[in-house]
Amino acid sequence: MGASSWSYFVPYQPDVNAALRQLRQSVFEQGDYWWAVKGEFGPASAYPDRPTRMDDLLADELVQECGTHSILDMEHVLAEGEEPYDGAVLPVTAAEARAAAGTEVLTREHVQAIDGLANRWWVGRCAVLHDEYGNPTELYFWGFSGD
């Protein structure tokens, strides 16, 4: 099947890992991910018998192998200086923002410019997006996962 791209906008909060946990819970509850069933993939929302606990879903061997093609495949937002690994979210650095978008204060208008920073399967990215006054308003999570 190959990896799938995914992206999400959530309200800004300074604790990016808390935002990731809330986003993952919301995506899980909505069934907005792909679930491998008997070797076939489909949107989990189409399966009323899908797992009711995220831990049960993520413990499934096929899910571990193929992923969910969603933010559920990401576990943790890296701190500055941590090396990326599969299942981690790497925040956009100021240098990356300047190089890709010409500014460190990113807005929704810069999303297309920074999308290419997600260039490694199974490693998500996140960026703080601002309003026209420079106030943080959203977190943008995006990447590729699944197999």
N, C-alpha and C positions, 0 to 999 in steps of 0.2 A: 504494500500500500504506500509506503514512504511517509515521510514526516508531513505534518500539517502545520500551517501557520495559525497563530491565534493572537488576539490582542484584546485588551480590556482597559477601560477608563474607570477609575474609582475616585471618590472624593479624597482630597489630600488629608493626610494625617502624618505627623512627624515620625511615628513608629511604622516604618515601611513593612517590617515583618508582621505586625498586627494587621496591616492592610492586606497583605498577602494571605494571611490565615482567613480573614473575613471573606475575601474574594473566593478563595478555594472552597470555603463552606457554601457560599452562595451558588457557585457553579455546580457543586455536587448536588445540592438540594434541588436545583432546577433540572438536573439531568442533562446539562449542556456540555457534554463530553462524549467521546466515542467509547463504547463498551464492547469488548470482544466477547461474543457469544458463539460457542460451538464453531470457532474458526471464522465466523462472519462478523463484520464490524457494522455497527449502526449507532445512531444517536441514542444515548442511554434513556432519554425521555420516552422513547418508543417501547421500552421494556418495563412493564409494571413490576416485574419480579427482580429488578436490578437490586444490588446491595443497598441496604438502608443505613449502613454505617460506612464512612469513608475508610476507616481502618480495614474493614472487610474487603472493600473494593481494591485498595492498594496492596493487600496481602495476596490477592489472586495472582497466580503464576503467569497467566497469559497477559494480564494487565501490566505486570512487572516487565515482561518481555516487550510488549507492543506499545505500552503507554495508553494514555487517554486522549492524546491529541488536543490537550487543553492545559490550562494553568495548573490542573491537578498534578501534572508531571513535575512541577516545581515545588521544592520543599522549604527553601530558605533564601533570604536575601543576604548576599555577601557583604561583609564589612570591608571598608577600604583596606586594600593590601592583601585580602584573601584571594587565593587562586581559584578560578572558576572550575567547577566540576559538574558532571551531569546531575541535573535536578536542582541546580542553584540559579538564582537570579542575580545578575551583575548590574549594579546601578551605572548609569551613564556618568562619566567623569566630566568635569568642567572642560578639560582639554578635548575630549571627544565631542562635546556639545559645540565648542568653538569651531572645531575642524569641520563638523558635519553641517552645522546650521548658522555659523557665524556669530553665535552668542552663547553665553552661559545661562541666560534666562529664557528657557524654552517655553513655548506656548503650543496650543493645538496646531497652529499654523506651521510649526516646525516638525510635526510628526513624520511627514513624508521624508524630510531631510535626514531624520535619525533612524528611520526604519532599517536601513542597511547595516546598522550597528549590531543587529541580531544576525550574526553570520556563522553561528555554531549550533548545530542541532543539540537539543537537550539542555542548552544553557539559555535561560530567559534573560531579558533585559528589563529595566525599569527606568523611568525618568520622571522628575517632578515637572509638572506643567504649571504655568503661571497665567494670571490675567493680564490685562493691558497695563496695570499699575505695578506689575512685578511681584504680586502676592501669589504664593502657591495656592492652587485651587484643585489640582487633580494629580493622581499618579497614573502613569501609563505603563502597563505591563504588556510585553509582546515577546514572541519568539517562535520557535519551531520544535515540535516534539512528536513522538509517535514513530512507529515503524511498521 
